[in-house]
Amino acid sequence: MPNGKVTDFRGAVKAEEGEVVVFSWIEWPSKEKRTQAHPKVMDDPRMKADAMKTMPFDGQRMIYGGFEPILDLSADRP
């Protein structure tokens, strides 16, 4: 994505020269499955405070959110 005049991903996270912005997402089969999985994710030893100190990114500059699909092209169409 090219740098924007108003905003862009690099500006939003205050990326510095040589840093790479990564965009990713998780698609859960349902909100119920996501809710069931959350405690398991948080109990994973890799999510503990000491492990978080060795993350290869600055979590304070991370942006996250939830989205509702407006178009689903994966469904069978006639």
PyMOL Python script that loads the backbone (N, CA, C, O; Angstrom):
from pymol import cmd

cmd.read_pdbstr("""\
ATOM      1  N   MET A   1       0.855  -1.170   0.000  1.00  0.00           N
ATOM      2  CA  MET A   1       0.000   0.000   0.000  1.00  0.00           C
ATOM      3  C   MET A   1       0.899   1.230   0.000  1.00  0.00           C
ATOM      4  O   MET A   1       1.786   1.351   0.845  1.00  0.00           O
ATOM      5  N   PRO A   2       0.681   2.123  -0.923  1.00  0.00           N
ATOM      6  CA  PRO A   2       1.520   3.329  -0.947  1.00  0.00           C
ATOM      7  C   PRO A   2       1.216   4.244   0.232  1.00  0.00           C
ATOM      8  O   PRO A   2       0.116   4.222   0.784  1.00  0.00           O
ATOM      9  N   ASN A   3       2.201   5.044   0.607  1.00  0.00           N
ATOM     10  CA  ASN A   3       1.988   6.013   1.682  1.00  0.00           C
ATOM     11  C   ASN A   3       0.898   6.986   1.271  1.00  0.00           C
ATOM     12  O   ASN A   3       0.872   7.460   0.136  1.00  0.00           O
ATOM     13  N   GLY A   4       0.002   7.280   2.195  1.00  0.00           N
ATOM     14  CA  GLY A   4      -1.126   8.155   1.896  1.00  0.00           C
ATOM     15  C   GLY A   4      -0.861   9.608   2.235  1.00  0.00           C
ATOM     16  O   GLY A   4       0.112   9.935   2.916  1.00  0.00           O
ATOM     17  N   LYS A   5      -1.734  10.475   1.753  1.00  0.00           N
ATOM     18  CA  LYS A   5      -1.614  11.898   2.051  1.00  0.00           C
ATOM     19  C   LYS A   5      -2.343  12.230   3.345  1.00  0.00           C
ATOM     20  O   LYS A   5      -1.947  13.158   4.051  1.00  0.00           O
ATOM     21  N   VAL A   6      -3.412  11.483   3.673  1.00  0.00           N
ATOM     22  CA  VAL A   6      -4.160  11.723   4.903  1.00  0.00           C
ATOM     23  C   VAL A   6      -3.715  10.727   5.966  1.00  0.00           C
ATOM     24  O   VAL A   6      -3.304  11.124   7.056  1.00  0.00           O
ATOM     25  N   THR A   7      -3.792   9.445   5.657  1.00  0.00           N
ATOM     26  CA  THR A   7      -3.313   8.404   6.559  1.00  0.00           C
ATOM     27  C   THR A   7      -3.082   7.122   5.767  1.00  0.00           C
ATOM     28  O   THR A   7      -3.589   6.969   4.656  1.00  0.00           O
ATOM     29  N   ASP A   8      -2.340   6.233   6.328  1.00  0.00           N
ATOM     30  CA  ASP A   8      -2.058   4.930   5.742  1.00  0.00           C
ATOM     31  C   ASP A   8      -1.611   4.009   6.874  1.00  0.00           C
ATOM     32  O   ASP A   8      -1.511   4.444   8.021  1.00  0.00           O
ATOM     33  N   PHE A   9      -1.345   2.752   6.567  1.00  0.00           N
ATOM     34  CA  PHE A   9      -0.942   1.813   7.607  1.00  0.00           C
ATOM     35  C   PHE A   9       0.369   2.230   8.265  1.00  0.00           C
ATOM     36  O   PHE A   9       0.497   2.147   9.487  1.00  0.00           O
ATOM     37  N   ARG A  10       1.333   2.670   7.485  1.00  0.00           N
ATOM     38  CA  ARG A  10       2.633   3.062   8.054  1.00  0.00           C
ATOM     39  C   ARG A  10       2.479   4.234   9.016  1.00  0.00           C
ATOM     40  O   ARG A  10       3.074   4.238  10.093  1.00  0.00           O
ATOM     41  N   GLY A  11       1.689   5.220   8.633  1.00  0.00           N
ATOM     42  CA  GLY A  11       1.473   6.372   9.498  1.00  0.00           C
ATOM     43  C   GLY A  11       0.685   6.013  10.741  1.00  0.00           C
ATOM     44  O   GLY A  11       0.947   6.535  11.825  1.00  0.00           O
ATOM     45  N   ALA A  12      -0.280   5.122  10.583  1.00  0.00           N
ATOM     46  CA  ALA A  12      -1.134   4.744  11.713  1.00  0.00           C
ATOM     47  C   ALA A  12      -0.340   4.083  12.836  1.00  0.00           C
ATOM     48  O   ALA A  12      -0.664   4.252  14.011  1.00  0.00           O
ATOM     49  N   VAL A  13       0.706   3.327  12.472  1.00  0.00           N
ATOM     50  CA  VAL A  13       1.495   2.633  13.494  1.00  0.00           C
ATOM     51  C   VAL A  13       2.845   3.306  13.737  1.00  0.00           C
ATOM     52  O   VAL A  13       3.693   2.784  14.461  1.00  0.00           O
ATOM     53  N   LYS A  14       3.027   4.476  13.120  1.00  0.00           N
ATOM     54  CA  LYS A  14       4.279   5.236  13.273  1.00  0.00           C
ATOM     55  C   LYS A  14       5.496   4.391  12.886  1.00  0.00           C
ATOM     56  O   LYS A  14       6.505   4.370  13.591  1.00  0.00           O
ATOM     57  N   ALA A  15       5.377   3.695  11.750  1.00  0.00           N
ATOM     58  CA  ALA A  15       6.477   2.864  11.265  1.00  0.00           C
ATOM     59  C   ALA A  15       7.695   3.727  10.947  1.00  0.00           C
ATOM     60  O   ALA A  15       7.581   4.806  10.366  1.00  0.00           O
ATOM     61  N   GLU A  16       8.838   3.233  11.334  1.00  0.00           N
ATOM     62  CA  GLU A  16      10.092   3.930  11.084  1.00  0.00           C
ATOM     63  C   GLU A  16      10.793   3.312   9.878  1.00  0.00           C
ATOM     64  O   GLU A  16      10.423   2.229   9.426  1.00  0.00           O
ATOM     65  N   GLU A  17      11.800   3.998   9.365  1.00  0.00           N
ATOM     66  CA  GLU A  17      12.562   3.507   8.222  1.00  0.00           C
ATOM     67  C   GLU A  17      13.071   2.095   8.511  1.00  0.00           C
ATOM     68  O   GLU A  17      13.629   1.838   9.578  1.00  0.00           O
ATOM     69  N   GLY A  18      12.877   1.190   7.563  1.00  0.00           N
ATOM     70  CA  GLY A  18      13.334  -0.189   7.715  1.00  0.00           C
ATOM     71  C   GLY A  18      12.324  -1.118   8.371  1.00  0.00           C
ATOM     72  O   GLY A  18      12.519  -2.334   8.362  1.00  0.00           O
ATOM     73  N   GLU A  19      11.244  -0.577   8.943  1.00  0.00           N
ATOM     74  CA  GLU A  19      10.215  -1.433   9.548  1.00  0.00           C
ATOM     75  C   GLU A  19       9.204  -1.845   8.487  1.00  0.00           C
ATOM     76  O   GLU A  19       8.969  -1.126   7.516  1.00  0.00           O
ATOM     77  N   VAL A  20       8.618  -3.005   8.690  1.00  0.00           N
ATOM     78  CA  VAL A  20       7.618  -3.536   7.771  1.00  0.00           C
ATOM     79  C   VAL A  20       6.284  -3.601   8.506  1.00  0.00           C
ATOM     80  O   VAL A  20       6.228  -4.069   9.644  1.00  0.00           O
ATOM     81  N   VAL A  21       5.213  -3.139   7.873  1.00  0.00           N
ATOM     82  CA  VAL A  21       3.870  -3.225   8.436  1.00  0.00           C
ATOM     83  C   VAL A  21       3.235  -4.531   7.956  1.00  0.00           C
ATOM     84  O   VAL A  21       3.227  -4.825   6.760  1.00  0.00           O
ATOM     85  N   VAL A  22       2.704  -5.306   8.897  1.00  0.00           N
ATOM     86  CA  VAL A  22       2.072  -6.582   8.569  1.00  0.00           C
ATOM     87  C   VAL A  22       0.585  -6.469   8.845  1.00  0.00           C
ATOM     88  O   VAL A  22       0.170  -5.974   9.893  1.00  0.00           O
ATOM     89  N   PHE A  23      -0.205  -6.932   7.899  1.00  0.00           N
ATOM     90  CA  PHE A  23      -1.658  -6.947   8.033  1.00  0.00           C
ATOM     91  C   PHE A  23      -2.089  -8.402   8.025  1.00  0.00           C
ATOM     92  O   PHE A  23      -1.742  -9.141   7.103  1.00  0.00           O
ATOM     93  N   SER A  24      -2.832  -8.824   9.026  1.00  0.00           N
ATOM     94  CA  SER A  24      -3.308 -10.205   9.078  1.00  0.00           C
ATOM     95  C   SER A  24      -4.661 -10.255   9.762  1.00  0.00           C
ATOM     96  O   SER A  24      -5.099  -9.271  10.358  1.00  0.00           O
ATOM     97  N   TRP A  25      -5.318 -11.392   9.678  1.00  0.00           N
ATOM     98  CA  TRP A  25      -6.613 -11.538  10.319  1.00  0.00           C
ATOM     99  C   TRP A  25      -6.864 -12.999  10.646  1.00  0.00           C
ATOM    100  O   TRP A  25      -6.227 -13.895  10.091  1.00  0.00           O
ATOM    101  N   ILE A  26      -7.785 -13.220  11.540  1.00  0.00           N
ATOM    102  CA  ILE A  26      -8.252 -14.565  11.895  1.00  0.00           C
ATOM    103  C   ILE A  26      -9.733 -14.598  11.575  1.00  0.00           C
ATOM    104  O   ILE A  26     -10.486 -13.704  11.963  1.00  0.00           O
ATOM    105  N   GLU A  27     -10.135 -15.617  10.876  1.00  0.00           N
ATOM    106  CA  GLU A  27     -11.561 -15.783  10.583  1.00  0.00           C
ATOM    107  C   GLU A  27     -12.059 -16.990  11.371  1.00  0.00           C
ATOM    108  O   GLU A  27     -11.673 -18.127  11.100  1.00  0.00           O
ATOM    109  N   TRP A  28     -12.916 -16.729  12.344  1.00  0.00           N
ATOM    110  CA  TRP A  28     -13.481 -17.784  13.173  1.00  0.00           C
ATOM    111  C   TRP A  28     -14.750 -18.317  12.512  1.00  0.00           C
ATOM    112  O   TRP A  28     -15.453 -17.566  11.836  1.00  0.00           O
ATOM    113  N   PRO A  29     -15.052 -19.607  12.698  1.00  0.00           N
ATOM    114  CA  PRO A  29     -16.277 -20.150  12.108  1.00  0.00           C
ATOM    115  C   PRO A  29     -17.542 -19.539  12.712  1.00  0.00           C
ATOM    116  O   PRO A  29     -18.588 -19.488  12.065  1.00  0.00           O
ATOM    117  N   SER A  30     -17.436 -19.077  13.957  1.00  0.00           N
ATOM    118  CA  SER A  30     -18.579 -18.428  14.604  1.00  0.00           C
ATOM    119  C   SER A  30     -18.078 -17.644  15.819  1.00  0.00           C
ATOM    120  O   SER A  30     -16.968 -17.863  16.305  1.00  0.00           O
ATOM    121  N   LYS A  31     -18.914 -16.735  16.292  1.00  0.00           N
ATOM    122  CA  LYS A  31     -18.561 -15.975  17.489  1.00  0.00           C
ATOM    123  C   LYS A  31     -18.472 -16.904  18.701  1.00  0.00           C
ATOM    124  O   LYS A  31     -17.648 -16.697  19.592  1.00  0.00           O
ATOM    125  N   GLU A  32     -19.326 -17.926  18.726  1.00  0.00           N
ATOM    126  CA  GLU A  32     -19.309 -18.896  19.827  1.00  0.00           C
ATOM    127  C   GLU A  32     -17.964 -19.625  19.888  1.00  0.00           C
ATOM    128  O   GLU A  32     -17.392 -19.774  20.968  1.00  0.00           O
ATOM    129  N   LYS A  33     -17.455 -20.080  18.742  1.00  0.00           N
ATOM    130  CA  LYS A  33     -16.157 -20.765  18.703  1.00  0.00           C
ATOM    131  C   LYS A  33     -15.034 -19.831  19.134  1.00  0.00           C
ATOM    132  O   LYS A  33     -14.111 -20.244  19.836  1.00  0.00           O
ATOM    133  N   ARG A  34     -15.114 -18.574  18.714  1.00  0.00           N
ATOM    134  CA  ARG A  34     -14.104 -17.595  19.111  1.00  0.00           C
ATOM    135  C   ARG A  34     -14.117 -17.407  20.620  1.00  0.00           C
ATOM    136  O   ARG A  34     -13.060 -17.369  21.250  1.00  0.00           O
ATOM    137  N   THR A  35     -15.305 -17.288  21.203  1.00  0.00           N
ATOM    138  CA  THR A  35     -15.448 -17.095  22.641  1.00  0.00           C
ATOM    139  C   THR A  35     -14.924 -18.312  23.406  1.00  0.00           C
ATOM    140  O   THR A  35     -14.317 -18.158  24.466  1.00  0.00           O
ATOM    141  N   GLN A  36     -15.152 -19.514  22.881  1.00  0.00           N
ATOM    142  CA  GLN A  36     -14.651 -20.729  23.529  1.00  0.00           C
ATOM    143  C   GLN A  36     -13.129 -20.804  23.460  1.00  0.00           C
ATOM    144  O   GLN A  36     -12.491 -21.284  24.396  1.00  0.00           O
ATOM    145  N   ALA A  37     -12.554 -20.342  22.379  1.00  0.00           N
ATOM    146  CA  ALA A  37     -11.110 -20.447  22.176  1.00  0.00           C
ATOM    147  C   ALA A  37     -10.323 -19.409  22.977  1.00  0.00           C
ATOM    148  O   ALA A  37      -9.173 -19.661  23.336  1.00  0.00           O
ATOM    149  N   HIS A  38     -10.907 -18.264  23.260  1.00  0.00           N
ATOM    150  CA  HIS A  38     -10.180 -17.172  23.901  1.00  0.00           C
ATOM    151  C   HIS A  38      -9.478 -17.578  25.197  1.00  0.00           C
ATOM    152  O   HIS A  38      -8.296 -17.270  25.351  1.00  0.00           O
ATOM    153  N   PRO A  39     -10.145 -18.254  26.138  1.00  0.00           N
ATOM    154  CA  PRO A  39      -9.430 -18.649  27.366  1.00  0.00           C
ATOM    155  C   PRO A  39      -8.252 -19.577  27.086  1.00  0.00           C
ATOM    156  O   PRO A  39      -7.233 -19.505  27.772  1.00  0.00           O
ATOM    157  N   LYS A  40      -8.379 -20.443  26.087  1.00  0.00           N
ATOM    158  CA  LYS A  40      -7.280 -21.354  25.748  1.00  0.00           C
ATOM    159  C   LYS A  40      -6.091 -20.582  25.193  1.00  0.00           C
ATOM    160  O   LYS A  40      -4.940 -20.893  25.498  1.00  0.00           O
ATOM    161  N   VAL A  41      -6.374 -19.585  24.384  1.00  0.00           N
ATOM    162  CA  VAL A  41      -5.301 -18.750  23.843  1.00  0.00           C
ATOM    163  C   VAL A  41      -4.589 -18.020  24.970  1.00  0.00           C
ATOM    164  O   VAL A  41      -3.359 -17.987  25.006  1.00  0.00           O
ATOM    165  N   MET A  42      -5.339 -17.441  25.882  1.00  0.00           N
ATOM    166  CA  MET A  42      -4.742 -16.675  26.976  1.00  0.00           C
ATOM    167  C   MET A  42      -3.976 -17.569  27.956  1.00  0.00           C
ATOM    168  O   MET A  42      -3.067 -17.088  28.633  1.00  0.00           O
ATOM    169  N   ASP A  43      -4.322 -18.855  28.047  1.00  0.00           N
ATOM    170  CA  ASP A  43      -3.617 -19.794  28.925  1.00  0.00           C
ATOM    171  C   ASP A  43      -2.355 -20.363  28.280  1.00  0.00           C
ATOM    172  O   ASP A  43      -1.565 -21.023  28.954  1.00  0.00           O
ATOM    173  N   ASP A  44      -2.158 -20.119  27.002  1.00  0.00           N
ATOM    174  CA  ASP A  44      -0.983 -20.622  26.295  1.00  0.00           C
ATOM    175  C   ASP A  44       0.267 -19.957  26.890  1.00  0.00           C
ATOM    176  O   ASP A  44       0.298 -18.735  27.035  1.00  0.00           O
ATOM    177  N   PRO A  45       1.294 -20.743  27.235  1.00  0.00           N
ATOM    178  CA  PRO A  45       2.507 -20.168  27.843  1.00  0.00           C
ATOM    179  C   PRO A  45       3.155 -19.086  26.978  1.00  0.00           C
ATOM    180  O   PRO A  45       3.832 -18.205  27.507  1.00  0.00           O
ATOM    181  N   ARG A  46       2.962 -19.136  25.680  1.00  0.00           N
ATOM    182  CA  ARG A  46       3.553 -18.122  24.797  1.00  0.00           C
ATOM    183  C   ARG A  46       2.899 -16.764  24.963  1.00  0.00           C
ATOM    184  O   ARG A  46       3.415 -15.768  24.455  1.00  0.00           O
ATOM    185  N   MET A  47       1.766 -16.698  25.665  1.00  0.00           N
ATOM    186  CA  MET A  47       1.065 -15.437  25.889  1.00  0.00           C
ATOM    187  C   MET A  47       1.367 -14.827  27.259  1.00  0.00           C
ATOM    188  O   MET A  47       0.817 -13.776  27.589  1.00  0.00           O
ATOM    189  N   LYS A  48       2.205 -15.443  28.045  1.00  0.00           N
ATOM    190  CA  LYS A  48       2.536 -14.937  29.374  1.00  0.00           C
ATOM    191  C   LYS A  48       3.439 -13.707  29.274  1.00  0.00           C
ATOM    192  O   LYS A  48       4.086 -13.493  28.249  1.00  0.00           O
ATOM    193  N   ALA A  49       3.482 -12.919  30.312  1.00  0.00           N
ATOM    194  CA  ALA A  49       4.208 -11.643  30.313  1.00  0.00           C
ATOM    195  C   ALA A  49       5.670 -11.799  29.911  1.00  0.00           C
ATOM    196  O   ALA A  49       6.173 -11.004  29.116  1.00  0.00           O
ATOM    197  N   ASP A  50       6.364 -12.809  30.444  1.00  0.00           N
ATOM    198  CA  ASP A  50       7.780 -12.986  30.108  1.00  0.00           C
ATOM    199  C   ASP A  50       7.960 -13.301  28.628  1.00  0.00           C
ATOM    200  O   ASP A  50       8.894 -12.812  27.992  1.00  0.00           O
ATOM    201  N   ALA A  51       7.072 -14.111  28.086  1.00  0.00           N
ATOM    202  CA  ALA A  51       7.170 -14.467  26.668  1.00  0.00           C
ATOM    203  C   ALA A  51       6.875 -13.257  25.787  1.00  0.00           C
ATOM    204  O   ALA A  51       7.451 -13.123  24.708  1.00  0.00           O
ATOM    205  N   MET A  52       5.994 -12.389  26.232  1.00  0.00           N
ATOM    206  CA  MET A  52       5.618 -11.214  25.438  1.00  0.00           C
ATOM    207  C   MET A  52       6.795 -10.245  25.285  1.00  0.00           C
ATOM    208  O   MET A  52       6.826  -9.459  24.338  1.00  0.00           O
ATOM    209  N   LYS A  53       7.761 -10.293  26.208  1.00  0.00           N
ATOM    210  CA  LYS A  53       8.923  -9.400  26.128  1.00  0.00           C
ATOM    211  C   LYS A  53       9.803  -9.727  24.921  1.00  0.00           C
ATOM    212  O   LYS A  53      10.579  -8.881  24.477  1.00  0.00           O
ATOM    213  N   THR A  54       9.692 -10.938  24.390  1.00  0.00           N
ATOM    214  CA  THR A  54      10.534 -11.350  23.270  1.00  0.00           C
ATOM    215  C   THR A  54       9.787 -11.301  21.934  1.00  0.00           C
ATOM    216  O   THR A  54      10.287 -11.809  20.930  1.00  0.00           O
ATOM    217  N   MET A  55       8.616 -10.706  21.912  1.00  0.00           N
ATOM    218  CA  MET A  55       7.863 -10.604  20.664  1.00  0.00           C
ATOM    219  C   MET A  55       8.642  -9.769  19.651  1.00  0.00           C
ATOM    220  O   MET A  55       9.304  -8.800  20.023  1.00  0.00           O
ATOM    221  N   PRO A  56       8.567 -10.138  18.383  1.00  0.00           N
ATOM    222  CA  PRO A  56       9.327  -9.399  17.357  1.00  0.00           C
ATOM    223  C   PRO A  56       8.622  -8.134  16.864  1.00  0.00           C
ATOM    224  O   PRO A  56       8.901  -7.659  15.764  1.00  0.00           O
ATOM    225  N   PHE A  57       7.723  -7.596  17.660  1.00  0.00           N
ATOM    226  CA  PHE A  57       7.013  -6.372  17.277  1.00  0.00           C
ATOM    227  C   PHE A  57       6.663  -5.577  18.520  1.00  0.00           C
ATOM    228  O   PHE A  57       6.712  -6.092  19.637  1.00  0.00           O
ATOM    229  N   ASP A  58       6.313  -4.328  18.316  1.00  0.00           N
ATOM    230  CA  ASP A  58       5.918  -3.448  19.408  1.00  0.00           C
ATOM    231  C   ASP A  58       4.397  -3.500  19.540  1.00  0.00           C
ATOM    232  O   ASP A  58       3.687  -2.868  18.758  1.00  0.00           O
ATOM    233  N   GLY A  59       3.899  -4.238  20.510  1.00  0.00           N
ATOM    234  CA  GLY A  59       2.467  -4.421  20.688  1.00  0.00           C
ATOM    235  C   GLY A  59       1.716  -3.133  20.993  1.00  0.00           C
ATOM    236  O   GLY A  59       0.501  -3.069  20.805  1.00  0.00           O
ATOM    237  N   GLN A  60       2.423  -2.105  21.464  1.00  0.00           N
ATOM    238  CA  GLN A  60       1.764  -0.832  21.746  1.00  0.00           C
ATOM    239  C   GLN A  60       1.365  -0.108  20.463  1.00  0.00           C
ATOM    240  O   GLN A  60       0.539   0.805  20.498  1.00  0.00           O
ATOM    241  N   ARG A  61       1.943  -0.507  19.336  1.00  0.00           N
ATOM    242  CA  ARG A  61       1.586   0.117  18.064  1.00  0.00           C
ATOM    243  C   ARG A  61       0.655  -0.767  17.236  1.00  0.00           C
ATOM    244  O   ARG A  61       0.396  -0.476  16.069  1.00  0.00           O
ATOM    245  N   MET A  62       0.157  -1.835  17.834  1.00  0.00           N
ATOM    246  CA  MET A  62      -0.731  -2.750  17.125  1.00  0.00           C
ATOM    247  C   MET A  62      -2.150  -2.188  17.081  1.00  0.00           C
ATOM    248  O   MET A  62      -2.637  -1.601  18.047  1.00  0.00           O
ATOM    249  N   ILE A  63      -2.789  -2.381  15.948  1.00  0.00           N
ATOM    250  CA  ILE A  63      -4.180  -1.959  15.780  1.00  0.00           C
ATOM    251  C   ILE A  63      -5.000  -3.227  15.572  1.00  0.00           C
ATOM    252  O   ILE A  63      -4.593  -4.116  14.823  1.00  0.00           O
ATOM    253  N   TYR A  64      -6.131  -3.312  16.220  1.00  0.00           N
ATOM    254  CA  TYR A  64      -6.974  -4.490  16.057  1.00  0.00           C
ATOM    255  C   TYR A  64      -8.432  -4.085  16.121  1.00  0.00           C
ATOM    256  O   TYR A  64      -8.770  -2.997  16.588  1.00  0.00           O
ATOM    257  N   GLY A  65      -9.281  -4.961  15.651  1.00  0.00           N
ATOM    258  CA  GLY A  65     -10.711  -4.673  15.677  1.00  0.00           C
ATOM    259  C   GLY A  65     -11.506  -5.878  15.229  1.00  0.00           C
ATOM    260  O   GLY A  65     -10.948  -6.903  14.835  1.00  0.00           O
ATOM    261  N   GLY A  66     -12.790  -5.741  15.293  1.00  0.00           N
ATOM    262  CA  GLY A  66     -13.695  -6.784  14.827  1.00  0.00           C
ATOM    263  C   GLY A  66     -14.510  -6.258  13.666  1.00  0.00           C
ATOM    264  O   GLY A  66     -14.795  -5.064  13.580  1.00  0.00           O
ATOM    265  N   PHE A  67     -14.874  -7.144  12.793  1.00  0.00           N
ATOM    266  CA  PHE A  67     -15.584  -6.740  11.592  1.00  0.00           C
ATOM    267  C   PHE A  67     -16.766  -7.662  11.332  1.00  0.00           C
ATOM    268  O   PHE A  67     -16.747  -8.833  11.713  1.00  0.00           O
ATOM    269  N   GLU A  68     -17.762  -7.145  10.701  1.00  0.00           N
ATOM    270  CA  GLU A  68     -18.912  -7.920  10.243  1.00  0.00           C
ATOM    271  C   GLU A  68     -18.826  -8.014   8.729  1.00  0.00           C
ATOM    272  O   GLU A  68     -18.633  -6.995   8.067  1.00  0.00           O
ATOM    273  N   PRO A  69     -18.966  -9.215   8.156  1.00  0.00           N
ATOM    274  CA  PRO A  69     -18.900  -9.316   6.695  1.00  0.00           C
ATOM    275  C   PRO A  69     -20.077  -8.589   6.036  1.00  0.00           C
ATOM    276  O   PRO A  69     -21.206  -8.633   6.526  1.00  0.00           O
ATOM    277  N   ILE A  70     -19.793  -7.930   4.932  1.00  0.00           N
ATOM    278  CA  ILE A  70     -20.869  -7.286   4.160  1.00  0.00           C
ATOM    279  C   ILE A  70     -21.107  -8.060   2.865  1.00  0.00           C
ATOM    280  O   ILE A  70     -22.111  -7.838   2.189  1.00  0.00           O
ATOM    281  N   LEU A  71     -20.189  -8.967   2.514  1.00  0.00           N
ATOM    282  CA  LEU A  71     -20.321  -9.777   1.313  1.00  0.00           C
ATOM    283  C   LEU A  71     -19.591 -11.085   1.546  1.00  0.00           C
ATOM    284  O   LEU A  71     -18.438 -11.074   1.977  1.00  0.00           O
ATOM    285  N   ASP A  72     -20.232 -12.207   1.272  1.00  0.00           N
ATOM    286  CA  ASP A  72     -19.618 -13.518   1.447  1.00  0.00           C
ATOM    287  C   ASP A  72     -19.613 -14.232   0.112  1.00  0.00           C
ATOM    288  O   ASP A  72     -20.651 -14.723  -0.332  1.00  0.00           O
ATOM    289  N   LEU A  73     -18.463 -14.296  -0.532  1.00  0.00           N
ATOM    290  CA  LEU A  73     -18.366 -14.953  -1.839  1.00  0.00           C
ATOM    291  C   LEU A  73     -18.046 -16.432  -1.719  1.00  0.00           C
ATOM    292  O   LEU A  73     -17.931 -17.122  -2.733  1.00  0.00           O
ATOM    293  N   SER A  74     -17.900 -16.935  -0.488  1.00  0.00           N
ATOM    294  CA  SER A  74     -17.573 -18.339  -0.324  1.00  0.00           C
ATOM    295  C   SER A  74     -18.801 -19.244  -0.431  1.00  0.00           C
ATOM    296  O   SER A  74     -18.660 -20.450  -0.634  1.00  0.00           O
ATOM    297  N   ALA A  75     -19.999 -18.679  -0.298  1.00  0.00           N
ATOM    298  CA  ALA A  75     -21.224 -19.485  -0.365  1.00  0.00           C
ATOM    299  C   ALA A  75     -21.468 -19.941  -1.812  1.00  0.00           C
ATOM    300  O   ALA A  75     -21.135 -19.243  -2.769  1.00  0.00           O
ATOM    301  N   ASP A  76     -22.047 -21.109  -1.932  1.00  0.00           N
ATOM    302  CA  ASP A  76     -22.392 -21.620  -3.273  1.00  0.00           C
ATOM    303  C   ASP A  76     -23.389 -20.694  -3.933  1.00  0.00           C
ATOM    304  O   ASP A  76     -24.362 -20.255  -3.320  1.00  0.00           O
ATOM    305  N   ARG A  77     -23.128 -20.408  -5.191  1.00  0.00           N
ATOM    306  CA  ARG A  77     -24.041 -19.543  -5.942  1.00  0.00           C
ATOM    307  C   ARG A  77     -24.625 -20.334  -7.099  1.00  0.00           C
ATOM    308  O   ARG A  77     -23.968 -21.227  -7.633  1.00  0.00           O
ATOM    309  N   PRO A  78     -25.852 -20.015  -7.492  1.00  0.00           N
ATOM    310  CA  PRO A  78     -26.464 -20.747  -8.620  1.00  0.00           C
ATOM    311  C   PRO A  78     -25.777 -20.460  -9.928  1.00  0.00           C
ATOM    312  O   PRO A  78     -26.173 -20.996 -10.963  1.00  0.00           O
TER     313      PRO A  78
END
""", "prot")
cmd.dss("prot")
cmd.show_as("cartoon", "prot")
cmd.util.cbc("prot")
cmd.orient("prot")
